[in-house]
Every structure is written in C-alpha cells, then in structure tokens.
Amino acid sequence: MKTRLAVAAVAACAVLAVIAALGLTGPAGSAQGVRLVRQSDGSMVLADTGGTAPVLDVYEDYDCPVCKESHTLVDATIQRLAREGKVKVVFHPVTIFRDEPMRSNSVRAAAAARCVPEANWLAFRDELYGMQPAPHGVASGFTVEELVAAARKAGAAVDECVASQAYAEAHLLESARARIDGTPTLMLDGRVLGGEAFDPRALEAAIVGEPGVTV
C-alpha cells in the first residue's frame, strides 16, 4: 500500500513538473511567458514574450497629477490584461515639464526608476505615484533620499545608482524623442486613446473588442 502511494506521489510530481515546463500554470503566472523586461531606451515591456497581442503604449510623467489619476483608475486593468496575454504593455517614463520644480522632480524620479530591477519596478512605480509631490507646480519632491527609501520599500537596494542620478541624461534624451502632446498618452497599436485612459471598462473593451469588466 505504501509503495503504491509513493509511486502515485512521484507520478503526481512528474505531472506537475510537466505542467510547469509547458507553462500551463494559469494566466496570473507565466502561462503565456508573461514577463516584465527593460528595453535599451528605458521603457518597460509587460507582455507574453511569444504572443501577438495588441500593443498598448503608456507614456507617463511621474510628476503629472493626471497620470497619477489614470494610474489609479486603469493600471490594475492594464496589468491584468497583460498577464492574461491579451495586451502587450510598453511603459514609457517621460518628462514633459519645462518649468521648475516639476521638471527636476520628474527627472529624478524617472532616473531612479531606471536603477530598479525588473522584479521590483512595478512596485517602485506604485511608490512614485504614492509620493508624488503636491501641490503640483509648487512642491519640490522626489529627493534622492526619498527615492532611495522608496526603492528599498519596493525591495531594491540601489542606493548608489539612485543617488548618482546616472540615468538622468539618457532619460531626457529619450523624452525628447517621444512624439506626444502631453501625459498621460495611451496608444493602442499606434492609435491615441481618449477617455479610455480613465475608464477601465472602456479601456478593456478597446483592447479585447468586447465589453470589459470593471476592476
């Protein structure tokens, strides 16, 4: 009896191993090979690496209050659809402000984000929006000390990189290349979206072509 149970247990483990190897662990895991990957331009791609889903480009400025509003309303939906393999999301941190203190706030935050590993990046992004300087246009913030602490809270010890602002210049160069009129800008396969940037149901409908589910 014990021998039969042991054989059954081994067989079950083997089946689980095959399932894991094939990636059949459900949409929230790596069922479609969903990963978050940093690109050479500093953008972050959350997608099924082998899929052909539509592409959603998200241009955001971490010091932009409207970006924070959009993040609050639709980010959970965006991430869920990406993890289900229904959309390829490309996050583009940009700096659009020319006036101070907003410009420097934005650059410091975005440069720090480039220091944070992929595994911690989404959590760090949440931290940035949670600590956005206010009131907008008046408050200075995103100090290197605050950013170091936020990165550590997100699980990343990247103190030296954040403090040095090593990626500030590269970030500004990429921001200058962005062909957008403002932030947030969401593009679905190159088409600029409107109110969908603030409506999770409408955004999901645009992506999957059917009524969405409010998150």
Secondary structure, DSSP 8 states (H G I E B T S, - for coil): -HHHHHHHHHHHHHHHHHHHHHT-S-TTTTTT-EEEEE-TTS-EEEEETT----EEEEEE-TT-HHHHHHHHHHHHHHHHHHHTTS-EEEEEE-----STTHHHHHHHHHHHHHHS-HHHHHHHHHHHHHT--SSTTT-----HHHHHHHHHHTT---HHHHHHTTTHHHHHHHHHH---SSSSEEEETTEE-SGGGG-HHHHHHHHHSS-----
